[in-house]
């Protein structure tokens, strides 16, 4: 019995070593990359490569240029192939036909369970016991399918889950004798290289929990998970190849992105899909400064803030377009808007605009009729100094990046001041703000070159 137990343990360990980190299955036709990481040819490397002539390693993210034959032309890992064959033969001879789970992917809270599910509600890898204990009624899928949908490895999703667990966000009621901190924060982006930001400006979050950040001086949109894991990036360029420094990014009802920013020939709005392919654009004509973009998904309208004039005599407004570039209306001229920066549309279709030079926020209904304004220059409660980012939460509360005062403030839906959001230790100069699907607050900091995600605030 002891010998059989040892043989089974060694077999399980060997199977883990010979399992692809993308599909979590035993390698089939293993191919080795220049970085020495190995993956299955099909479907793993084929899906990773797509239609391009290059791919990024799913483990180390190293860029790999493919040979003319594509992934099929990558060198075979003959040693791994031989070991897999021997393992399968041994399993057949010993009658071991059932695959053993990977011990390294076991749940921290239920060690006998494997992290084989993915909760779409909480954006975390979970086990079956987690589903019963803390995720009852949540929409789930398999970890493998979730990884394929998000172009990530299963191991990445599992690592994200462990990161959340370590921060006390997951199963908090199961950790006896410990208390969650008031404000759980994830901060990322500072530094140089892949996944690092250079003056992050606008930000938006998809329903799937992907964070899209406008990295202005990189001329890029960078994409992260809500746990700060870098996913991908794409250059903000026009269909003609002109680089654009993105100021803001927003998502439409079909999951495509609208980005506004500056090229060498002026300000432009550009529509991209999530992978960075240009889908469309239109001409803004007289614009001098374009800062913000938002989507009215119910009417399929694109709203863009625009400022004309010179630095001593600015005139601001909101332009409302259809996707084909047809101007529907302008908003804000009669209220004396000076330098509108960012803009958002709340759950009722109301339009909220931050006025950087006016030190206030304007609110309009969905037809562009003025409702009220709030703020006023100062540093007291409810006062603003150079506000930029703006968003609303699920209750309709208004969150404003009070950039000049280096703080973030919350107001109710009528503009009444509620509180200062505690960001002092994590954000130096708040730029844009956005709400994630489960109520997390995302804040970009263009001085620290970071993004911070507040789980509680």
Secondary structure, 3 states (H helix, E strand, C coil): CHHHHHHHHHHHHHHHHCECCCCCCECCCEEECCCCCEEEHHHHHHHHHCCCCEEECCCCCCEEECECCEHHHCCECHHHHHHHHHHHHHHHHHCCCCCCCCHHHECCCCCCCECCEEECCCCEEECHHHHHHHCCCCCEEEHHHHHHHCCCCHHHHHHHHHHHHHCCCCCHHHCCCCCCCCCCEEEECCCCCCCCCCCEEEEEECCCCCEEEEEHHHCEEEEECCCCCEEEEEECECCCCCECEEEEEEECCCCCEEEEEEECCEEEEEEECCCCCEEEEECCCCCCEEEEEEEECCCCEEEEEEEEEECCEEEEEEEEEECCCCEEEEECCCCCCCCEEEEEECCCCCEEEEECCCCEEEEECCCCCEEEEEECECCCCCCECCCCCEEECCCCCEEEEEHHHCEEEEECCCCCEEEEECCCCCCCCEEEEEECCCCCEEEEECCCCEEEEECCC
